[in-house]
């Protein structure tokens, strides 16, 4: 028996930003979605098992789904 392991970035949260922001990827001017996420070691690239990074805060474009890390 063998295991296939990999990494996966999991996000959660869906609050909208207070201001409108222009996406540097697609140029859309919109309220972005604020999300939090972590990297996990996963089994068979599907099931997250062990967290390997701290929490990262980011915003996501509603049009092209590009993510940008915030401070």
C-alpha angles and dihedrals in degrees: 000000000000135000127222111212133181142147130274133185111223122195134191136178133067110203117142121233117252094233133045116253132195113235113233090207103052104006096239117152107215148119106281125217117249113223139174123211148171138200115244136187104239136197115236087354089282114072115062110220115160126025111230101179140039124257115289124200118215144159124232128210111237091215108045099013092232112159126218123191117235129203 
